[in-house]
Amino acid sequence: MLGNLGLLVGLALLIFMALRGVNIFIAALLCSILVALTNGVAVPRALLEHFPFGPLGAFTFAGKFFVLFLCGAVFGKVMAASQAADSIAQAITRGLGTQRTLWVAMLVCAVLTYGGVVVFVVIFTMYPLGITLMREANLPKRLFCAATALGAGTFTMTALPGSPSIHNVIAASALGTDLFAGTWIGLFASLVMIVLGMAYLQREWRLARERGEGFEANAQDERMQQLAGAPGSGPHWGLALVPIVVVLGIILLPRLLALSGAVIPGEGSLGGLLAFSQAQPILWPSLALVIATGVAVLMFPALRRNTVGLLGQGADDSIMPLLNTAAVIGFGGVVTQTAGFAQFAQWILAVDLPPLLSVFASVSVVSGIVGSSSGGLQIFMQTLAPRYLEMGIEPEVLHRIANITAGGLDSLPHCGAVIAMLMIMGLTHKQAYKDIFVITVLIPVIAALLCIALLSV
């Protein structure tokens, strides 16, 4: 009982401190100590083993994603300094009008993530683009952040059939299904998320205009704008797109080769390339970003005046988002090693609920506690999924419902991806989390429950 109470209090305290702006390192460590003490885990072991080096440990995450964060931040800095991002944003504004800025942000992010680009790369790429879009449309920064979250972190991540997201891969690997499992369920959930999400964002923007709320640049935005130079002095938007096309092309090339069926992994040079990309899901997009950064430096003369300095600034920009995200992941690493967490999972199974509602409760609780949809889904598939298959749930249905559900309560204030997005965009929980909550928690939960209701008819 004490262990379960400790988990709940620790999680609630972490959420409270995140919302109050407490340093996330201190918050994560204090809450980890509380969870360890109430669950009979030795504090030294919790802080020196589970928190840093466990399967969901802080350093485990930071070591795994360091190169990707570094390359993503450097690429974003180069796109801003060359004014390539500014040129693309101005072209979009001229073509579609400022009134469609939210749709542009959402759709661009959705296309990138559905194409296989990692969420963190999308955020780093969209941020310099977004500064100009927000300035032109006088769009509050919090709403651009929420639109990015809708496009990159909801339906393309968990619901849309065929998405190459890690969540889809985890479920397919565990259940023996494919990436298109539960197609109609996923399409319906995607439609719900898009319609409700955009309706909310458009309503909030209208209310913001009525209040006189608009885009307010912070010091980080001003530095990026000063780095870019005078508006209108950047490259033509067609040339500006080339580095982004290079990133997408390199990331998607292995997928296109695999879909063609003409290339067998490991056979020949193309087969070797395909095998390498499949074995290195983090290094491959990092390599794409490095090559695209090199292409940008060669294409845009303005970058060659201070190339080393720009690379250093980009590297500096990557550190805090990475460490803040890792700190919260470390808390999840401590939680998953406690007896209270195991008891909590078993208790959910014992509750007398219809099977699909029980799946919803199980995945929601696990993802919410660890603050990670992929981490929660991985734990669910390893520990609880076999029991639900025994209850008679079809693997394809379990795949899609578990996926959609994992993308709900995972995005509470202690979620690593939420913290990374806020850090990259220079926002605080107080400024932006309300909109993120509606888009990435409330609406996905509604979508999951509607899918379960339809399946129960």
Secondary structure, DSSP 8 states (H G I E B T S, - for coil): -HHHHHHHHHHHHHHHHHHTT--HHHHHHHHHHHHHHHTT--HHHIIIIIHHHSTT-HHHHHHHHHHHHHHHHHHHHHHHHTTHHHHHHHHHHHHH-GGGHHHHHHHHHHHHHHTT--HHHHHHHHHHHHHHHHHHHT--HHHHHHHHHHHHHTIIIIISTT---HHHHHHHHHHT--TTTTHHHHHHHHHHHHHHHHHHHHHHHHHHHHHT------HHHHHHHHHH-STT-S--HHHHTHHHHHHHHHHHHHHHHHHHS---TTSHHHHHHHHHHHH-TTHHHHHHHHHHHHHHHHH-GGGGGSHHHHHHHHHHHHHHHHHHHHHHHHHHHHHTTSHHHHHHHHHHHHS---HHHHHHHHHHHHHHHHT-HHHHHHHHHHHTHHHHHHTT--HHHHHHHHHHHHTTGGGSTT-HHHHHHHHHHT--HHHHHHHHHIIIIIHHHHHHHHHHHHHH-
